[in-house]
Each structure stands twice: as C-alpha cells, then as structure tokens.
Amino acid sequence: MAQRRERAKRVTHRCVNCHRVSPHRFTPFCHACGGMVDVEYDLGRAQLHESTNSLERFLDLLPVQRAESLLPQQMPYSPCVHAVRLGAVLGMPSIYLKDETVLPTGTTKDRMAVVSLAFLSECGVRSFCTSSTGNSSSAYAHAVSRYPDCRIYLFTAESFRDRVQYASGDQVVSFVLRGASFVEAFNAAGAFATRHQLVSERGFFNPGRREGLKLAFLEATEQVPGPIDWYVQAVSSAMGVYGTYKGARELTGMGRISRPPRLLCVQQETCAPMVRAFEAGSPVIRPGDIVPKPAGIAEAILRGDPTKAYPHVRGIVLQSNGGFVAVSEAEIREARCMVEELEGISPCFSASAALAGLIHLVRRGEFPRGDTVLINLTGSDRRSSAAPTRIHWLKGSGSEWEPEDPTDETTQALWHGTAARDRS
C-alpha cells in the first residue's frame, strides 16, 4: 500500500454530452453545455489490489486521486448469498442476493457516504447541503466524523423525519420541512446552498455517490461464479444502478468480466414515474408521470419526480437490454416474507421491492429462469433508534421556507446565514 500512497492516479472529469474535460473539482454539470459530468479512469493502468477491503481492492476505480483521501477506512465485502431455497421455489437455480443489510447503518448508502465524503473532501468541499428520504442522510451523518472540518446541512421532508437517524453532533445540522415532499426538501437544500454560498451536493449528479454505490456489484463479480446476466435493484433516482452499469463497463474494459449485466429497475406502483415513462416509450418524465405526494411502504424509493435523472437511467437500461417494472404493496410484503423465511435475510420493504419485481416477471413468464441473477437487497429497517436531538423546523411561506418558531434564535441564525458563514 505504501507505493500506492505515493502515486496519485488520474481521475478525468468529462461531460457525457459534449465530452469537455473539467478540473478535479466538484463539478456536477458541464460549464459549457450543462450536461452531466462523469468520472473516468485510465483502464489500461488500473488494477485490482490484493485486499479484502473493498475500498482498497477497487481503489483504482474510485474517484479520488490520492489513496490517503479514502484509506485506511475499512469496508469488508458484504455477503453474497446463493439463494438456493428461494431459487427452488421460483424454478431458478442461480439467484444471488447481495446482502447490504450488514453495513453500519443497515443500507448500501454507507458505501455512497464513505466514497462521496472522500471525493468531496479531496475536491475542497468543506460544507454542503443535501436531502434524502433517510438512508443517504443517515449514512453521511454516520461517516462524517472522519472529516472533522466538514459540516453537512440536511434537509428532510417531514414524512421522512423518523428515517434520519444519527448521533447528534456539531457536524450535522438538520432542517425538517413541515408538510413538504422530497422534491421540495431537495429544492430547499439547493436554494439554501445558493443563498449562503455553500455546495449543493446534488444527489444523483454527485459523481462520488454513483461511484461509491457501484462497489456492491464490483464485489459481487468476485462472489458469484460465472457471468452475472441480470442486476436487479429497487430505485428512486437509480444512481446505484447507473453506478453499477458504469462499474460493469469498467471491469469489462479491464478484462475482468466478459460483459455488463442486463438491468432491471423496480418501483412500487404507487410511486413509479420511471416505470410509467419507460413503458410509454418516453425519453423523458412527462407531467403525468410525476407523483406530487408519493405514498407507499417502500419509503426509501418514494421519489415522485426523477425528471433530471431519468434520461440517463433510461439510456443505460436500453443499452443493457433491460427494463423497468412496478410492483404492488402485497407483492412487496410477500417477497419480504419469502426471503426472511427461506434465506434468513430481513430486508426493508424498499429492498424487498427488488425481489418482488423479479417474482412478478417470473410468474408472468416474462423472465428467463435459467439466467444468473444478482439482486441487491439494499438495506434493512434502521436498527438504531438514535435520532438528532436538535431539529430546526421550517414552515412554508408562499413559495419560500422560513423558521417555524420566530423566537428560536439558533434556527434563525442558521437559516439567515450567520452561523453558516461563520462555519464555512
């Protein structure tokens, strides 16, 4: 590892539209054309290092130029279970379950947070604003202690408040928006960042997120015997699926696997904007596809408006000859019971939706039973009951947000910028 610490590797930031190259900074969108910026590696020089630590093993396929930006953090491989009993019930001998429930906060977003924080720190980001349905925010809050000069401003819709869990500390500031949707919380985070000259972390469009989430698939290629024909995941913005397909193309380019898998993206039918658009053959999310107030048991994937991400995801799904499918609450509950009883894994309802999607297609005779399938069980119900002791409540005021309690001096100072400017 000593030699790798001394040699900085090349990470190229390139626009997916006009192919313009940007410096190694946090640049979600191209300054020339507005297209999404992705990261590339020199696959001719990249290698997989001898290690059981996923971060070290796949270091050359992660978006940091210096190893010390990410290491010596540890990330042992999560289990990849050959689901023999489940496969017997479905008549499919080659189903594999990537069990991400074992990660520190019980979700695959722990991978995202570790890699994204290293990437943002290396790019000079010290404070940023973000939002999520709970998993990403909890994972960021759990991992941020490695970067003591970093502060995170979390924006959460009220309905997702209880899903954001972490031990309170000065590095995380939690804003909760009364009656807001996920999209409203996301937009509020962006507006706050612009107003106070902080970084808006951008979710799907943060390359560090997508690159971190591909690690589950990279590990699985060494745990599953033979080629993986299908990769199945429940999705909201589908940044994990996007990262997975990119990682699969990189491994193919290095000669480590023979081809990328076909992609199957699953959503709950009560909030399935991507499924609706894809089934209609639309290259974009149409107004009628958007779900203004999402509801359902698959809480982590209830994103009603993935307008910006969808075209990128649709492109890779078509390229892989894959598809989208929506499933009902009853199907999700049944899938969760099946995997608990047959394989001893207890995923959350959002993760169970992925298995429900596969079962749905198998029962309809629309899925090849002999193919090798990797299902990413992306997380469990949150094991910790820890919750932030200090929440800053915001209420809507027309199209704007403001502190709910006008006498709360701390929230007023944070919202109007005094505390944010002092910290950054």
N, C-alpha and C positions, 0 to 999 in steps of 0.2 A: 504493500500500500504506500510505502514511502516514496517510490518513484512516481506513482500517480499523483501524489500530493504536490510534487514539484512541477508537473507538467500541466499547464492549462490546456483544455481541449477547445476546439472551435464549436461554437453554437451560432448558427446562422438564423437570423430572423427574416423571414421572407413573406411578402404578401401573396396570398393564394390567388389573387386576381391579376395584378399587374407584375408580380414577381420582383418588385422592388425590395432591396435588402435594407434593413434598418439596423442601427447600432444595438449592442447588447444592453437594452434598456426595456423597461416595461412599456411596450407599445402594442396594445391590443388591436389597434386598427391602423392601416396604412395612411400616412400623412398625405400621400399623393392621390389615392383613389378611394380611400375609405374602406377598402377590403380587409378581411380578417388576416391578421399576421400569425403565421405558424412558425415553429422552430424546426430546423433541420440539423442533421449531424453528418459528419464525414463517415459514411458506412464502410468505406474502404479501409479506414483506420480503426473503426470501432471494434471493440472486443468485449466478450463477457468474462468478467474477472472471477477467479476461484473464490467463492464466498457463499455462505448460507444466509447472508444478509442481503435482502433484495435490493436495497439501496446501493450497495457496493457491487453486487453482481451485475446490475444493469446500469451502472454509473454512466457509461458512455452513451446511453440512450436517454439521459435525463438532462434538463435544460440549465445546468449550472456549468460554468467554465472551470471552476476550481473545486476539487473534491472536498476541501475543508468547508465549503459552504453548506454541504449536506451531511458529511460524515463527521464524527463517528456514530451518529444515530443508528439505532438498530431497527431492522424490520424483518424478522424471520418470516419465511414463507407461510402463508395461511394454508390450511388443509385443502386438498382437492379430493373429494370423496367419490369413488366409483359407486354409484347408486344402484347396486345390484338388485335389491328388493324392489325399489321403485321402478327400475327398468323392467323387471319381470312382470309387474302389473300392467305396464304400458306396452309390453312387447318390444322393448328397445334395450338391447344388451349393452349399449355404450353411452350411457348418460353419466356425466361427471358434474359434481356440484362444488363450485369454488366457495368455500365457507368463510365469508368475510366477517361473520358474527364474532370471531375470536379477537378482532382488533381492539385497541384500547377503549374507544368509545362505542364499540359494537357496530361499526359501519366502515365500508370501504372508503368513506371520505377521510379517514385518518391518513390514507396514502396521499390523497389530494393535499391535505393540510401540510404534511411534512415536506413534500416537494415544492408546493407553492410558496410556503414561507421562505424556504431556502432560495428559491428563484427570485422572489420579490426583494429579499434582503440583499442578494448579490447585485440586483438592479438598482439599489439605492433607495428602495421604498421603506420608510420608517413608520408611517401611519397610513391606514387605508380604511375605506368604508365598504361594507359588504352586507348581503342579506341572504337568507336561505329559509327553507322550511324546517330547519333544525339540525340536520346532520352536519352540514358544512360548518355552520357557526359553532356547534359544539366541538367539532374536530379542530377548528382553528384555535378556539379558546384553550383546548387541552394542550396543543403543541406550541403555543406562542412563547412559553417560558424560556425556550432555548434562545430567544431573541429579545433580551431584556430592554432594548431600546425601541421596541416595536409596540405600537398601540393600535388596537382594532376597534372600530365603531360598528357595532352590529345593529342592523335594522330588521325587526321581526314583525310580521302581521300578528295581530292579537290572537288569532285562532291557532297559531303555531307557537305561542309563548312557552307552553309547557314542554315543548320538544327541544328547546335550547337549554342545555344543562352543562354547567361547568362550575368549578370552584371560583368564587369571586376574587378579584384582584384588580390592581390599578391598570393592568394592560388591556383590559376589555371594558368597553363602555357599551351598555345595552339600551337601545331605544326600542320601545314597543308601541305600535301604532294601533289605536282603537279602531276596530271595525274595518281594518284595511285588508286588501288582498295581497298575495305575494308580490304581484306586479307593482302595486302601489308602494310596498315597502322597498322593493328594488329601486324604483324611481326616486323615492325619498332619499335613499342612500346616495344615489348619483348626484342629486341636487345639493345635498349637504356637502359632499366632496367638492363640488364646483364652487360653492359659496365660500368654503373655508380653505380652498387650495390644497385639498388632500387628494390622495389617489382613490379613484373609484375602481374597485377590484374587478368588476365586470363579469363575474361568474363564468359562463361557458367561454367567454372570449379572453379569459386569462390563460395563456399557454401553460402556466405552471399547474393549473388544475387538471387540464386534459392529459398532460404528460404524467402526472402522478397517478391518475386513475388507470392508466394502461398497465401498471405493474401487475395487477391481478392476472391479466391474460399472459403477460410475459412469463410469470411464474408457472402458470398452468401448462404452457407448452413443454415444460420440463417434467410435469407431473402426470400428464395424460399420455399414454402410449400411442404413438402414431399421430397422424394429422387430425386436427380439430376441424370438423366440417361445418359446425354451426356454433355461433356465440349468441347467447340469449340473455337479455337484461331488461328489467323494467326501467322506464325512462321518464324524465320530465323534460329537461333540455337535451338529454342524451350526450352530455360531454364525455361520460365514461365510455360510451360506445364509439364515439368519434376517436378518443384516445386509443382505444383498443385496436381499431382498424389501422390507425397510423402506426402503432407499435407492431402490428402483424406485417405491414408492408416493410417496415424496417428490418424485422427478423428475416423476411423473405429476401430482402436485398443483401443481407449478410450471409445467406445460405443456411440459416439455422432452421427454417421451416420451409416446406415446399410451396405453400400458398396461404393467403389470408382466409379466414373463415367467412361463411355467409352470416349475415347479421339478422337477428330477429329482435325487434324493439316492441315492448309490451306496455300498454297503458290501461288504467281502469276505465271502463266505458263511460263513467260519469264525468271524466275529465280526459278526453282523448283527442285533443286538437291535431296532433301529428297523424294519428290513425285516420281521422276524417279526411285530412288534406291528401294523404298518400293514396287512400283508396279512391279518391276522386281524380287522381292523376294530376293534382295541382302542384306546381313547383313552389308555391308559397302558401302560407297560412292565410286563408280567406276570413273576412269578418265573421262569417257564420260558424267558423271552426273554433273561434275563441270562446272560452268559458269564463265569464266575468267573475263568478263567485264559485270556485271549484269546491266540491264536497266528495267525500268518499273515505273508505277505510285505509286506502294506500296513501297515507298522508305525505310521505316524503316525495311523491311524484305528482302531487296536485299542482301542476303549473298550467294555468289556463291559457297563457299567451306566449308560446315559444316562437314568435314571429321571426326574430333575428337568427335564431339557431337552426330552425327547420331546414332551410335550403341546403345548408352544409351537411346536415344529417341525411336528408333525402338523397343527396348525391352519393354518399358512401354506401348507403343501403342499396341503391340501384346498382352501383358498381360491384357490390358483393353478390348480387342476385339474391338479395334477402327480402325482408318485408316487415310490416307492422301488423299488430293485432290488438284488439281491445277485449277485455275480459270483465265479467260481472263480479259483484261482491261475493256471490255464492261460489263462483269458481275460485276466487282467491282464497276464501276460507277453506274450501275443500283441499286445495293444493297445500296450504299450510298444515292441515291435519295429516295429509299423506306423508309429507316429508318429515314431520315430527314422529309419526308412528313407525314409518318404515326405515328412516335413516338416522333418527335421533338428533336432528338439527332443528332448531327453533328459530326460523327467520321471522322478521316482521311482516306485516301484510304487504308492504311495498315490495320487499324482496320476493315474497311468495307469488306476486303477480307474474314474475318471470316464468316460474314453473307452470302457473295457470295458463299462460299463453301457449306454452308447448303442449300441455294436455289438451287444450281447446283444439288445436290444429290436428293433433294425433287422432282424436275422437272423430273429427270430421273427415279423416282420411286424406288430409292435406299436408302431411309431413312424412318424409322418408324415414321409416322406423330403423333402418339399418345404419343410418349415419351416426357419427360420433358427435355428441352434443355437449357443450360446456355451458352450464347455467350459472351465472354469477348471482349467488344469494348475497346481496349487497349489504345486509345488516340485520340486526335483531331489534327487538324493543329495547329502549335505553335501559341499561342495567342500573345506572346510578340515579339516585334521587336528588343529587346536588343541583341547585338552581341558584342563579345570581341573586345576591341579597339586595342589590341596588338596581332597580329598573327605572328608566326615565321614560315616563308615559307621554305620548304625543296624541293630540286630537286633531281631526280635520277642521280646517277653517277655509271654506271655499275650496280652491284647488291647492291650497297650501297646508302645511302642518305646523303646529306650534305646541309648546309645553302645555300639558293639560292643567297643571297646577301653577297659577301665576305667582304663587308665593314660594315655589321651590327654587331657591337661589342657585343650587348646584345645576339643576337641569337647565335653567335659564342661561347660566354661564356657558354650559356646553353647547346648547343649541344656537346661541347667538355668537359663539366663536371665541370667547375669551379663553376658555380652558383649552380648546383645540389649538389655538395659536400658540399658547404657552407651551404646550407639549411638543408640537412639531417644530 
